[in-house]
């Protein structure tokens, strides 16, 4: 229901999700059918969390856009300030590149913020690893919110597919692809 022959975008905010997204991103990037963009933020650009952009560059991947947010994540205020900054900067970038779809993975607040920007800009979202549960975690709220903001859902197993459908998503748009880590 959308034409994947134009610009597509990937977002990564942490090493863990980058490692899962990397091979998918590379598959799209090598295809002549796609103008593939990568936006990074979060711990990739944080000295405190290892500045993992070096791992991305080691893979010969050079992000098209980098959004530096706070170095300090010691309070709710730090996180809400980072969300505000990321929302402001990401919406400007997304308007500029005008992607056909944005691929998001997981459950972090940086990913949620990109999903919110996409919702406001009416850019379809393909969410990977929705429907999962981390018991007692703040991340569940973000993951399920990203699911509700998304249009296509690529889940890791039948239980996660069932959960995404229970959240009210169209079963035709929920595809069990298995885990990207495998």
SVG drawing of the C-alpha trace seen along z (x, -y; Angstrom):
<svg xmlns="http://www.w3.org/2000/svg" viewBox="-9 -22 45 40">
<polyline fill="none" stroke="black" stroke-width="0.4" points="0.0,0.0 2.9,-2.3 5.5,-2.4 8.9,-1.2 10.7,-2.6 11.5,-5.9 13.3,-7.1 13.1,-4.9 14.6,-5.7 16.0,-3.8 16.5,-5.1 18.9,-3.8 19.5,-5.2 21.4,-2.4 24.0,0.3 21.6,3.1 19.0,2.2 21.6,1.2 23.1,4.7 19.6,6.1 18.8,3.5 22.2,3.4 21.8,6.4 18.3,5.2 19.5,1.7 22.4,3.0 20.0,5.1 18.0,2.1 21.0,-0.1 22.6,2.1 19.4,2.3 19.1,-0.2 15.4,-0.5 15.8,-2.3 17.2,-5.7 18.1,-4.5 18.7,-7.0 20.0,-6.4 19.3,-8.7 21.2,-8.1 20.9,-9.6 21.0,-8.5 23.9,-6.5 25.5,-6.4 26.6,-10.0 27.1,-9.9 30.5,-9.8 28.9,-8.5 27.4,-5.5 30.4,-4.6 29.8,-6.8 28.9,-3.7 28.9,-5.6 32.4,-4.2 30.9,-0.7 28.6,-1.9 31.5,-3.5 33.6,-0.3 30.8,1.5 31.4,-1.1 28.0,-2.6 28.0,-6.4 24.7,-7.9 23.1,-10.5 21.9,-12.4 23.1,-12.6 20.9,-14.1 22.9,-14.7 20.8,-14.9 21.7,-15.2 24.8,-13.6 23.1,-13.5 20.3,-11.1 20.0,-11.3 16.5,-12.5 13.0,-12.6 13.8,-16.2 16.9,-15.1 14.9,-12.5 12.0,-14.9 14.5,-17.6 16.1,-15.0 12.7,-14.0 11.9,-17.6 15.2,-18.2 14.9,-14.9 11.4,-15.7 12.3,-19.1 15.4,-18.0 13.9,-14.8 10.8,-16.4 13.0,-18.9 15.1,-16.0 12.1,-13.9 10.4,-16.8 13.6,-17.3 14.1,-13.7 10.3,-12.9 10.7,-9.1 8.1,-6.7 8.4,-4.7 10.5,-4.8 11.8,-1.5 11.9,-1.5 12.9,1.3 12.1,1.8 11.1,-0.2 13.3,-3.1 12.2,-6.6 14.4,-7.8 12.5,-5.4 9.1,-6.5 10.1,-10.1 10.8,-9.4 7.5,-7.5 5.7,-10.5 7.4,-12.8 6.3,-10.4 2.7,-10.4 2.6,-14.2 4.2,-14.3 1.9,-11.4 4.9,-9.2 4.1,-5.5 6.1,-3.4 7.3,0.2 7.8,1.4 10.1,4.3 9.9,6.4 6.5,5.1 4.3,7.2 7.2,8.2 7.1,7.9 9.8,6.9 8.2,7.6 8.0,4.5 9.8,2.3 9.1,-1.2 10.0,-0.1 6.8,1.9 4.8,-1.3 7.0,-2.8 7.0,0.4 3.2,0.7 2.9,-3.0 5.2,-2.7 3.0,0.2 -0.1,-1.9 1.7,-4.6 2.9,-2.1 1.4,-0.9 3.3,2.3 4.4,4.7 7.2,7.2 7.1,9.4 9.4,12.2 6.9,15.0 3.2,16.0 2.7,14.8 4.0,11.4 1.8,11.3 -1.3,12.2 -0.4,9.4 0.0,6.8 -3.4,7.8 -4.9,7.6 -3.7,4.0 -6.1,3.4 -3.8,3.6 -5.0,5.0 -4.0,8.6 -3.1,8.2 -0.4,5.7 1.2,7.9 3.8,10.3 5.7,12.9 9.2,12.7 11.1,14.2 13.8,12.4 16.3,10.2 19.1,11.5 18.7,14.9"/>
</svg>
